[in-house]
């Protein structure tokens, strides 16, 4: 189950910022709090009436006074908005103090091993889900000749030094992945993404293609067609597809790679 705490906390901060802005706007318009306006529609046209403090009667407002009407109605809006923002921020803040969806999975994970053997959890734990995902995504399915093999510090085979950096950064952040697992696209084409990645928190599969020779025309055309096939199969860059590139004259930057891992894979 996805934990929405971070998203809700972001929204709480947004509400707090809006509340502070509304508070400033309300203070700026406080001189208009003594005025009262009512509206009506006649022949499809909006009309405004201002209450006379002395007589208590409503007087029709001419167009020459519309600037005053604008300030009064803005003040009325800000007053209601300020109240609503305060209410929603208070509700969400109180909720976040009690919100802990992790307690659902913790109910199982905190059991003793003896109890776990006899209990079926309502949800798969992250560890169990990851183990099943790894079984369902066997790696090393690309039969292309292994020329110039490179190995990561954990002994995983990859085809280039750049892919070695990507793999080791994934391992550094404990991101489960498979190298060159098979993927069948909608047109029936079988491709072997450089990395098939599991975002454990979202339980989402992400594919990563690193185009290391993009400066070579034939290679570029071939891989651009592959990216187009990904797109037609419903894979979107920045969602469930990551594409990185390099060529002669373009320096491979591991900092960018690590930022993408933090943004999409964790």
N, C-alpha and C positions, 0 to 999 in steps of 0.2 A: 504494500500500500504506500502510495506516495505521501510524503510528509510535506504539508503545505505551510509549515511554520514560517519558512523564509519569505514566501510570497505574501503571507498575511502580515508579517512584520514590516515588509516593504510598504504594504498598503496603509498600515498604521502610521508609518512615518509620513506618507503622502497626506493622510488626513490631518495629521498634526501640523504640517506645513501650510495646508489650505486653511486650517483653523486660525493660525497666526496671521495669515494674509487677510482673512475675513475680519479679524479683530482690528487690524490696522485700517482697513477700508471703512469699517463701522465707525471707528473713532474719527476718521476724516469727515464723515457725514453726520456727525452727532448734532450739528447746528440745525439740521432739518427734522429732528425728531419731534418737534412741536407741531409740525404740519401733518394734516390728514388728507388723503386723496381717495376719492372713489371714482370708478370708471363705469361707463355704459357704452352701448353701441346704438347708433341711430343711422338708418339707411346705409348700413355697412361701414360706417365711419366711427372710429373710436372717439369718445368724448371724455373729458376729465372735469372733475368738480373738486374745488378746494373748500375745506370747512373754515368758516369765519369764526375765529376765537371769541369775538365779542358777541355775536348774535347766535352762534351755534348753527347757522344756516349754511347750506352748500351753495357755492357760487361757481358758475360756469367759468372755465379757464380758457382764455383766448390763446391763440397760437403764439402771441408775443410772450407768453408766460411759460412756454413749453420747456425752457431750460430749467426753470424751477421745478416743474413737474418731474422732469428727468431725474433731478437730484433726490427728490422726495421718494420716488418709486425705487430708485437704486438703493436708497437707505432702507426702505421696507424689505427689499430683497435681501440685502446684506444682513439684516436683523434675523430673518428666518433662516438664512443659510448658516449664519454663525451658530445658531441654536442646533441645527441639524448636524453640523460638523462636530460640535461638542458632544452630542449624544452618540454619534457613530464611533467617534474616537474612544469614548469611555467604554462603550460596549465591546469594541474590538480589543482594547487594552486589557480589560478584565478577562475576556475569553482567552487571550494569549497566555495569561498567567496560569491557566488551568489546562490548556491544550497540550497534549502529549500523545500523539497517535502511536508513538513507538511502544507504548505500554501494551499494545495489542500483540505485537510480535514478541515483546519481552516476556509475556505471560508464558510462552513456550520456552524461549531460550534460557530462561532462568530456572527451569526445572532441572532436577538432578538427571544424570544420564540414565539411571534406572527408570525414572518416570518417562523420559523422552522415548524410550524403547517401546512403551505401551500406549503412547498418546499420538494421535494424528492431529497436527496443528491445523487451524482453520485457514492459515495462509502459509505458503512456503517461506522459510527464512531466506535471507539474502544469500547465505552460504549454499543452501540447497538449490535455490534458483540458479545461482552461478554455476554450480556443478552440472546441473541439467543443461544449461545453455552451452557450456563447453562441450558436452557430449553431442549436442545437436549441431555443433559447428566444427566438425573435424577440419584440421588445417593441413597445409602442404598438399593441396589437391592439384595445383598447377604442374603439368608435366613438362613445361618448358625447361630446356637444359639448364642445369645449375652451373653457370659460368661465373667465376670470380666470387665464390661463396664467401659471405661474411657472417660471423656469428656474434650474437650479443653476449654480454658477460654471463647470462644465465644459460647460454648454449643454444639459443634459438637461431635457426638459419634464416638469413635475409639476403637480399641480392645487392645491396649497396651500403655504403657507409652512412648515407643519409637515413636510410630505412633503419639502420642499426641505432641511430640516435633517437628516432621516433619510438622504436620498440623499447629502448631502455628508459625513455621518459615515461612511457605508459607503465612500465614496471615500477618506476620510481614512485608513481602516484597510485600504485596498486589497482590499475585498471585492467580487468580481464580482456584478453584479446586473442584472436587467432590470426595466423599469417597465411594468406593466400587460400582461404576457405572458398568453396564453390558457391556461386550465387547465380540463379537462373532469372534473367530479366523477362519482362512481359513479351518480348518478341522471340523468346525461346533461346536467346543467346546466353551461353554460360560464361560468366566472367569470374575472375579471381582477384577480388579487391586486395590490395596490399595488406590492409588490416581490417578485420571485422571485430568491432569493439562493443563491449557491453557497458552501458551506463547503469551501474547497479542501482543507484538511487532512483532513477526513473524506470528501471527495468526495460531499457530501450536499446535496440541494436543500431549501431552506427557504422557506416562504411567509410574507409579512408583510402583514397588513391593519392599516391605521391608520384608525380610526373617528373622524373629526374633528368630527362633529355629533351625538354620541351623546345629547345633551340633547333632540333633536327626536324625538318619539314615533314618527312614521312612519319616519324614518331608522333609529332604534334597532331597531324591529321587523323591518325589512327586513334589516338586517345581522346581527341575532341569528339569523335564519333561515339566513343564509349561513354563519355560524359553525357552526350545527347541521349543515348539509350537509357542511361540511368534516369535522366529527367523524364523521359516518356514512360518509365516504369514507376514513377511516383516518388523518386528520391530527389530531395532538394538540398542544395548546398547551404550549409548553415542550420540544417535541421537534422536529417539522418545521413548526410553525405558531407565529407570533408575532402577538399582537394587542395593539395599543396604542390608547388612547382619549383623547379630550378633549372638553370642552364649556365653555360659559360658566361661569365661576366655578371651573374646574379648570385650574390653570396647567400648560402644557406644559413638561416638564422634560427638557432635552436630556441631562442626566447619566444619567437612567434609560434613555434611548434608547441611549446609548453603552455602558452596562453590559450591555444586552441584546445588543448587537453583539459585545462581548467574550465574553459567555457562550455564545452560540449560533452565531455566524457566523464565528469565527476558529479 
